[in-house]
Amino acid sequence: MDLPRNAFKAALQEGRTQIGMWVTIPDKGVVEMLAGAGYDWLLLDTEHSAMGAVDTLALMQAAAAYPVTTIVRPGWNDPVEIKKLLDCGAQSLLIPYVQTADEAAAAVAAVRYPPKGIRGVAGTTRASRYGAVKDYAIHAEQEICLLVQVETADALARIEAIAAVDGVDGIFIGPADLAASMGYPGQPGHPKVKAAVLDATRRIAAAGLPPGILSLDPAFLGDVAEAGGKFIAIDVDMALLRRGALAARQRWG
């Protein structure tokens, strides 16, 4: 059996914009429904939800029949957690709160087998299709897409150094944490935060990597896309559900 191809990684390498949805509800039915809704990628978020690393395996299986890429966000830049997610079959990861080039390099090492990295070797996991993928350990990194988050003012100042780390495939800007670090907690739409995001987007693109973002502000997402944004999450499942529920109730007074 051949190593499964990472369509999301290929699209970014070809410069094609990828539109995504953030998933925080750890339910197979929800993920299966979203997987068939036409998105290029779904982000399974184990950092800010009740979802755990083991939960992601069934959620990835629920999405597997559809032409969508699942990206998993671990709770931290932790090689043990990253190893488990990779063994569960994740080929794309979004690593939160990467502050420096050294931290980005540590994330790269966590997704690569020795001698290039520190990922532990296991033979019969979902990653290798339970041993069916020939020479999985040799070729795995070719289809692993490693995205890192810059989400503080300090991290934004180091974009070029982080982008220069071999093995980093994209840089995601986290507006909520960035706003807090800039002194505007709970205000990702503050004009100074938006300006910082757009500047960072341009710098990431100039450094040769695809920039990414999540925002519920369609107009701002358009600005980010114009600035060079390539992997763009346009909504969050829980927020989408709440808006729909509120709107339905309000129609009845």
N, C-alpha and C positions, 0 to 999 in steps of 0.2 A: 504494500500500500504506500502511495506517495504521501509526503508531508502535506497536510492541508494548506492551501494558499491563503494568505492574509489579504483579502481584497481591499480592506481599508488602508493598509500600508502601501499597497500598490497604487491606490488612488492618490494618496498624498505625494508619493514620489513622482507621479505624473502631473501634479499640480491641480487636480480636480477637487473642487469644494465638496465637502462631506457634511451633510446635515444630520444632526443627532437629537436624541431625546434622553433626558436624565431619568434613571429608574431608581426609586427608593422603596418601592413596595415589593417585598420579597415573595412574590406570588407567581407561580408558573403560568397561570392563566393570563394574568396581566401582561407578563413578558411576551407570551405567545401572541396575544392580541396586538401589542405594539410592534412586534417583529413583522407582522403582516401589514403594517400601516404605511410602508413606503420609506421609512427612514434608512439612511445609510449606516447608522450606528446607534447602538443603545449603550449607555454608560450604567453599569451595575455598581452602585455606590455602597461600599461597605464602610466608608468613613463616617458619613452623616446619615445613617439609617439603622434600622434594626437588623439589617442583612449581615450575615457572617460569611466568612470565607467558604465554608462548606456549602452554604445555601447557593452560592453562585454556580455550582456544578449543575444542579437541576435547572436553574434559570438559563444557563447556556444551552443545555439540552433542549429546552422549550423553544429557543430561538433558532436552533440549528437547521430546521427545515426551510428557513426563509433566507432570502438574499440580503442579510443584514449582518454587520459585524458587532459582536459584543466586546466592549471594553470594560475592564474591571478596575475600580479604584480601591486599593488597599487602605487600611486605616492609617498607615504610616510607611515611611521608607524603611521597611523592616525586611531583611532577607529571608527570615523564616516565614513570614506571611506571604511574601512574594513567591517563594518556592511552592507553597501550598496552592496558591492561585494558578500558577503555571501548571502544576501537576493535575489540577482540576480541568485543564484544557484551555485556559485563557491564553490567547496569542497577542493581545493588546492590553497594555496596562497604563494607567494614569497615576503617577506617583505624586502624592500631595506634599506641599511645603518643602520644596527643594530650594535651598537658600544659596548654595555655592556650587562651583564646578566640582569640588570634591564630593559633595553629596550626590550630584548627578552621576559622577563616576561610580559611586557606591551602588546606585540603582542599576547601572549598566552591569556591574559585576554580579549583581544578584540574579540577573536574567540569563547569564552566560555560564556555560559549563567550564570547568578547568580545562586547559590552563589559562583561558581568557578571563574566567570569573570564578564564582564560588557556589554556583547553583549545585545542589546535591543531585546525584544521579539515581533515578528509579526506573525500572524497566517496564512495569505493567500499570501505567496510569492512563487516564483519559488523554493526556497530552500526546502520548505515542500511540493512541488508539489501542491501548492495552497490549502494546508490543508489536502491533501490526505494521507500524511505520518503519520502513527500513532505514537504518542508520539515523534514527531520530536525534540522538545526542550529538551527532556530527553536524547536522543541518538545521537544528531547531532555531538558532538565532536568526537565520535568514528570514523567517516568517514572523518573528516576534517584533512587535512595534512598541517601543518604549517612549511614552510621553511623560514629561515632567511639568509640574505646576510651579509657576512663580507667582506668589500671592502676597508679597510684602514689598514695601518701598525699597528695602535693602536688596531683595532678590532682583527687583527690576534693574537696579544699578549694575547687576552682574550678568545681564542677559547674554552679552557677547561671549563671555567666558563659559557660561553654561551651554550655549549653543555650539561651542567648539569641541565639546566632549564627544569623542567617538562613541557611537551607539545610541545617542539621543536622537529620536526620530521626529520630535515635535515638542513645542512648548505651549502650554496652556496657561492663560492668565485667569486667576481667580479673583473676580471683582469684589466679592463680599469681604474676604480676608484682607484684600488690598485696601479697601475702604477703611477698615478698622485700623490697619497699620498706619494709614495716613491721617488718623484722627477723626474719621467720619464713620464710626460704627453704625451698621444698619442703613448706610446711605450709599449703596453701590452706584446710584444714579447721580451722585454729586458731580457737578461740572468738573471739578479738579480730578476726581477719580476717573471719569470718562476720558478726560484729556490724557491722563497717565496710561490708561488702557490702550488708547489709539496710538500713542507714541511707542509703547512697548510692542504693539502689533507690527508697526512699521519696522522697528529694529529687529524683531525676530525674523521677519521676512527678508530684511536686508542681510541678515546673517546666514541665510540659506535654508532656514527651517520653516515648516508650516506652523502658523500661529493658531491657537484654539481659544474658545471662550464659551461660557454659558451665561445667558441673560434672558430675562422675560420681557425685554424692551425691544420690540421689533425694529423700531427706527434706529436704535443704537446698534443693533446687530447688522443692519444695513451699512452703517458707518464702518463697523469693524470689517465687514466683508470688503468694502471699498479700500480699506487700509491694508488688506492682504490676508485677512482671516480665512483659514482653509478648513478647519473642523469646528463647526458651529453648532452648539446645542441650543435649541430654540424654546425648550420648555422642560418642566419637571412633572412627572406623572402625578404626584400628590397635588401640586398646584393646579394642574389641569383638571383633576377630579373635583377639587374644591370649587374652582370657578364655575364648572358645569353644574355642580350641585346647588350653589348659591343662585345661579341664574335661573335654574329650573324652579326653585322655590319662589323666587321673586316674581315669576310670571303669574303666580297665583295669589299675589298680594300678601 
